[in-house]
Amino acid sequence: MKLYFSPGACSLSPRIVMLEAGIPFESQRVDTKTKTLVGGGDYWAVTSKGYVPALQLDNGDVLTEGPALVQYLADLKPESGLAPAAGTFERVRLQEMLNYITSEIHKGLGILFDPGLNDEAKTHLKTKVGTRFDWLSKQLEGKDFILGARFSVADAYLFTVLNWCGWLGIDLAKWPVLNAYQARIAARPKVQEALKAEGLIK
């Protein structure tokens, strides 16, 4: 398996999941601005979407979209406990949270990287994302992880997008529950390994 990634992008999430699950893989860095592979190659030839993550399977098939990827990976190693079994109500709860993260947090934060946004638009969007953080904080009160007592693929994804706050000038200290959650996930050995692999920490 090969993971196409850009350091710190949402492709960090499936990297964390594969490391947590013990799934062997190789990775290929992508220059998302030029849509080229670092070292040579055309990323458009890998996926016509042009963005990360993309996961090339051993049979040559390519999967995209982070929430789909992390569920696929978790199902390869059900013993890892990274996702409830398919078809259960608990799995639907996981999907509900993955959808919330992708539509309300990922997209809300991701658009703030657009250099064409003026300060007024950025302030408005940060306020809107702040209301989502308020909601998330309530969901995480008294819990170590999103689904309760066990780390799941949703935690890998939420950690990844919350990690962007530092680059965007959003201080998570305003949300102590989220701040503590982020630090707790960051301390996991496999998360540390993922961050080091992408050059995000030494």
LUMKE-431766 format. One line per field, with one value per residue (C-alpha): z, x, y; residue in one letter; chain. Coordinates in steps of 0.5 Angstrom, whole numbers. Example, Ala and Ser with C-alpha at 12.3 -4.5 7.8 and 13.67 -1.06 7.14 Angstrom:
% residues 2
w (16,14)
u (25,27)
v (-9,-2)
resn (a,s)
chain (A,A)
% end
This chain:
% residues 202
w (0,-1,2,-2,3,4,11,16,11,12,10,17,19,15,17,24,23,19,25,30,27,25,17,13,8,4,3,-3,-1,-6,-8,-7,-11,-17,-17,-18,-14,-10,-14,-20,-23,-24,-18,-23,-26,-19,-18,-22,-15,-15,-7,-1,2,-4,-2,-7,-6,-7,-13,-16,-14,-11,-5,-4,2,9,13,8,8,15,16,10,14,21,18,15,22,26,32,33,35,31,29,31,27,20,21,28,31,34,27,25,31,28,22,24,28,22,18,23,23,15,14,20,22,16,11,16,18,11,8,12,8,2,1,-2,4,7,14,15,12,16,23,21,19,26,30,26,27,35,35,33,38,43,41,41,48,51,47,50,57,62,56,54,46,42,42,50,53,47,41,34,27,29,34,29,24,29,32,25,23,30,29,24,29,31,23,23,29,33,40,43,50,49,49,55,54,47,49,53,48,43,48,50,43,41,47,44,41,34,33,35,30,25,26,26,19,16,19,24,30,31)
u (0,2,0,0,1,3,6,1,-5,-11,-7,-4,-10,-9,-2,-4,-9,-4,1,-4,-6,0,-1,5,6,10,9,10,10,6,7,0,1,4,1,7,10,17,22,18,12,5,0,-6,-4,-5,-12,-16,-18,-11,-11,-9,-10,-10,-8,-6,-8,-3,-8,-7,-14,-14,-18,-19,-23,-20,-26,-27,-20,-19,-25,-23,-16,-19,-23,-17,-15,-21,-17,-14,-21,-20,-27,-34,-36,-39,-47,-47,-50,-44,-41,-46,-44,-37,-39,-44,-38,-33,-38,-38,-31,-30,-36,-36,-29,-24,-28,-29,-21,-19,-22,-18,-11,-14,-9,-15,-19,-20,-19,-26,-28,-23,-26,-33,-30,-26,-32,-36,-31,-31,-38,-37,-31,-36,-40,-34,-32,-39,-38,-31,-33,-31,-28,-21,-23,-29,-33,-31,-26,-22,-18,-21,-20,-25,-19,-14,-18,-20,-13,-10,-15,-14,-7,-8,-10,-3,-2,-8,-7,-13,-11,-14,-13,-20,-23,-19,-23,-20,-13,-13,-15,-10,-5,-7,-7,-1,3,1,7,4,2,9,12,7,9,16,15,12,18,13,17,24)
v (0,7,13,20,25,33,34,36,36,31,25,25,22,15,15,15,10,5,6,5,-1,-4,-4,-4,2,6,14,19,26,31,38,40,47,44,37,33,28,30,26,27,25,27,27,28,21,18,22,26,30,33,33,29,24,18,11,6,-1,-7,-9,-2,1,8,10,18,22,21,19,13,11,11,6,2,1,0,-6,-9,-10,-10,-13,-6,-3,3,3,-1,-7,-5,-5,-4,3,4,5,9,14,14,16,21,24,23,27,32,33,33,38,43,43,40,45,51,51,49,55,59,57,61,67,70,71,78,79,80,74,70,73,71,64,63,65,60,55,57,55,48,48,50,44,39,41,39,32,31,33,27,23,21,20,22,15,14,10,8,11,11,13,19,22,21,25,31,31,32,38,41,41,47,52,53,55,59,63,60,59,52,55,58,51,48,41,41,43,38,33,35,34,27,25,28,24,17,14,12,20,22,17,20,27,26,22,28,33,36,35,33)
resn (m,k,l,y,f,s,p,g,a,c,s,l,s,p,r,i,v,m,l,e,a,g,i,p,f,e,s,q,r,v,d,t,k,t,k,t,l,v,g,g,g,d,y,w,a,v,t,s,k,g,y,v,p,a,l,q,l,d,n,g,d,v,l,t,e,g,p,a,l,v,q,y,l,a,d,l,k,p,e,s,g,l,a,p,a,a,g,t,f,e,r,v,r,l,q,e,m,l,n,y,i,t,s,e,i,h,k,g,l,g,i,l,f,d,p,g,l,n,d,e,a,k,t,h,l,k,t,k,v,g,t,r,f,d,w,l,s,k,q,l,e,g,k,d,f,i,l,g,a,r,f,s,v,a,d,a,y,l,f,t,v,l,n,w,c,g,w,l,g,i,d,l,a,k,w,p,v,l,n,a,y,q,a,r,i,a,a,r,p,k,v,q,e,a,l,k,a,e,g,l,i,k)
chain (A,A,A,A,A,A,A,A,A,A,A,A,A,A,A,A,A,A,A,A,A,A,A,A,A,A,A,A,A,A,A,A,A,A,A,A,A,A,A,A,A,A,A,A,A,A,A,A,A,A,A,A,A,A,A,A,A,A,A,A,A,A,A,A,A,A,A,A,A,A,A,A,A,A,A,A,A,A,A,A,A,A,A,A,A,A,A,A,A,A,A,A,A,A,A,A,A,A,A,A,A,A,A,A,A,A,A,A,A,A,A,A,A,A,A,A,A,A,A,A,A,A,A,A,A,A,A,A,A,A,A,A,A,A,A,A,A,A,A,A,A,A,A,A,A,A,A,A,A,A,A,A,A,A,A,A,A,A,A,A,A,A,A,A,A,A,A,A,A,A,A,A,A,A,A,A,A,A,A,A,A,A,A,A,A,A,A,A,A,A,A,A,A,A,A,A,A,A,A,A,A,A)
% end
